[in-house]
Amino acid sequence: MEQLVPEEQLVAEEALTQPTGPMTRSKTRILNQAVSGLLNNLGKHPNKVIQTVWNSIAAQEDW
């Protein structure tokens, strides 16, 4: 089982890695925590943020 880590330990590269295998509940929680930590860090350093890009991923049920 994968372990959740404190948000302070997450870095941008971890949030951007593609998970392997099926997307399980634990992987979803870890990804959600990583993205939240990344967004929180962007807010802490507004002078260092040059550009913010928002990506949206949509799932197809009948794929």
Helices and strands as residue ranges (DSSP letters): G 7-9, H 12-16, H 25-44
